[in-house]
Amino acid sequence: KNFLKVFDLLSDSKGSLQALHSNGAMIVRSQFAKRYIIPSETPFAAIEAIRERTFPFPLLFIPQVCANFAITQTTSRSKNRAAWAQMQTLMITSFFKHTRMEAEVVKQFWSEMRTKTARSTNGLFFAALLCSECRNLLRYATLSDWLFFIGSSLKRPLLTLKVLQSVKTYPQLWDFLDRHTAARVEEARQNFEALQVENTKVLINLNDL
């Protein structure tokens, strides 16, 4: 069934780890196209999620067919496990550094990370280790989460070390994510305040009737 849907960066924690859109081979012609240029060091698998941090939110999904459907035969994504783990860590860290999600939303996010085919809770631990503003994420970790993180870190110490060096490995990308995530959060705050003002005006006008 076709329906319109609005995606808000701050109300949908999926944006912390993945793209809410998929551009595929889309061509964008816009006077604002330069805003969407991402650092050249961005790994291929992360380009959509990284670029989305430059988009003005909220995003409106319009379910209209714009291209032919295709099934991928081969992929150009790297098999470098460390690179993908580093991208996830940078995405999560920059997201939770600047957003102040409700406790229930954060708990739900932890739950979703636990139930993925490949358990992904480690990214939240890495975010807490890399950024002091993300330390509060640890209060929602269960004993099982801690044991999994410690066990996987001991099992793959080299991978763990590389992930902990994500910011040093991708300094331009981290700066890009940090700045643009902060900008999106500030935009959302201003939009919310403007909406509150408009709602107040409506209430005043209704009371005057």
C-alpha positions in Angstrom: 0.0 0.0 0.0 1.4 3.4 -1.0 1.7 6.0 1.7 3.7 9.1 2.5 6.2 8.8 5.4 8.3 11.4 7.1 11.7 10.5 8.5 13.2 12.6 11.2 16.8 12.2 12.2 16.2 12.7 15.9 13.1 10.6 16.2 14.4 7.6 14.3 17.6 6.1 15.8 18.1 4.0 12.6 19.8 7.0 11.2 22.6 6.5 13.7 23.8 3.4 11.9 22.4 3.3 8.4 20.9 5.4 5.6 17.1 6.0 5.7 17.3 6.3 1.9 19.1 4.5 -0.9 20.3 6.4 -3.9 21.7 3.6 -6.0 22.6 5.1 -9.4 20.5 8.2 -8.8 21.6 11.5 -10.5 21.0 14.6 -8.4 20.7 18.0 -10.2 20.4 20.7 -7.7 21.9 24.1 -6.9 22.7 22.6 -3.5 24.5 19.6 -4.8 27.8 20.8 -3.4 26.4 20.4 0.1 26.2 16.7 -0.4 29.9 16.1 -1.3 31.4 13.7 1.2 35.1 13.1 2.1 37.1 11.1 -0.5 38.3 8.7 2.2 34.7 7.4 2.7 34.5 3.7 2.1 32.0 2.7 -0.7 29.7 0.8 1.7 29.1 3.9 3.8 28.5 6.6 1.2 24.7 6.8 1.6 24.7 6.8 5.3 27.5 9.4 5.5 25.9 11.7 2.8 22.5 11.6 4.6 24.0 13.6 7.4 24.2 16.5 5.0 20.4 16.3 4.1 18.0 18.8 5.6 15.6 16.8 7.7 12.9 15.7 7.9 12.9 13.5 4.8 9.7 12.8 3.0 9.3 9.4 1.4 7.0 9.4 -1.7 6.3 5.8 -2.8 6.3 6.5 -6.5 8.3 4.3 -8.9 11.2 6.3 -10.4 13.4 3.6 -11.8 13.5 -0.1 -12.8 14.1 -2.7 -10.1 17.3 -4.6 -10.3 19.0 -7.4 -8.4 22.7 -7.0 -7.6 24.8 -9.7 -9.2 28.1 -8.7 -7.7 29.2 -6.1 -5.1 32.1 -3.7 -5.0 32.0 -3.5 -1.3 35.2 -4.2 0.5 35.6 -7.4 2.5 37.7 -5.4 5.0 35.8 -6.2 8.2 37.6 -3.5 10.1 36.6 -0.7 7.7 32.9 -1.5 8.1 33.2 -1.7 11.9 34.9 1.6 11.9 32.2 3.2 9.8 29.5 1.9 12.1 31.4 3.2 15.1 31.9 6.7 13.7 28.2 6.9 12.7 26.9 5.8 16.1 29.4 8.0 18.0 28.6 11.2 16.0 24.9 10.5 16.3 24.7 9.9 20.1 27.3 12.6 20.8 24.9 15.3 19.6 21.4 13.8 20.2 19.6 13.4 23.5 17.3 10.5 22.9 14.6 9.4 25.3 15.6 6.5 27.5 13.0 4.2 26.0 14.3 5.0 22.5 17.9 4.2 23.5 16.8 0.9 25.2 14.9 0.0 22.0 18.0 0.7 20.0 20.1 -1.6 22.2 17.4 -4.3 21.8 17.5 -3.9 18.0 21.3 -4.2 18.0 21.1 -7.4 20.0 18.6 -9.1 17.7 20.4 -8.4 14.4 21.7 -11.5 12.5 25.2 -10.3 13.4 24.9 -8.9 16.9 25.9 -5.2 16.7 25.9 -4.0 20.3 29.7 -3.6 20.3 29.4 -0.3 18.3 27.7 1.3 21.3 30.6 0.3 23.6 33.1 1.7 21.1 31.1 4.9 21.0 31.3 5.2 24.8 35.0 4.6 24.7 35.7 7.1 22.0 33.5 9.9 23.2 32.7 11.1 26.7 29.3 12.4 25.6 28.3 8.9 24.7 29.2 7.3 28.1 25.6 7.4 29.2 24.9 4.6 26.6 26.6 2.1 28.9 23.8 2.4 31.5 21.5 0.5 29.2 24.0 -2.4 28.5 23.1 -5.7 30.0 25.4 -8.3 31.5 25.1 -10.3 28.2 26.2 -7.2 26.2 29.2 -6.7 28.4 30.2 -10.4 28.1 29.8 -10.3 24.4 31.9 -7.2 24.0 34.7 -8.5 26.2 34.7 -11.9 24.6 34.7 -10.6 21.0 37.5 -8.1 21.9 39.7 -10.8 23.3 38.9 -13.0 20.3 39.8 -10.3 17.8 42.2 -7.9 19.5 43.6 -6.5 16.3 40.1 -5.6 15.0 39.2 -4.1 18.4 42.4 -1.9 18.2 41.6 -0.8 14.7 38.0 0.2 15.7 39.3 2.2 18.7 41.6 4.1 16.3 38.7 5.0 14.0 38.9 8.7 14.5 42.7 8.7 13.9 42.3 6.5 10.8 39.5 8.7 9.3 40.1 12.2 10.7 38.4 14.1 7.8 35.4 11.8 7.8 35.0 12.1 11.6 35.2 15.9 11.4 32.6 15.8 8.6 30.2 13.6 10.5 30.7 15.6 13.7 30.0 18.9 12.1 27.1 17.8 10.0 25.4 15.8 12.7 25.6 18.8 15.0 24.1 21.0 12.3 21.2 18.6 11.7 20.5 18.5 15.4 20.5 22.3 15.7 18.2 22.5 12.7 15.8 20.1 14.4 15.9 22.1 17.6 15.1 25.4 15.7 12.3 23.7 13.8 10.8 22.3 17.0 10.9 25.7 18.7 9.3 27.4 15.7 6.5 24.8 15.7 5.9 25.4 19.4 5.6 29.2 18.7 3.1 28.5 15.9 1.1 26.1 18.1 1.0 28.8 20.8 -0.3 31.4 18.3 -3.0 29.0 17.2 -4.1 28.4 20.9 -4.2 32.1 21.5 -6.3 32.7 18.4 -8.7 29.9 19.4 -9.1 31.4 22.9 -10.0 34.8 21.3 -12.9 33.3 19.4 
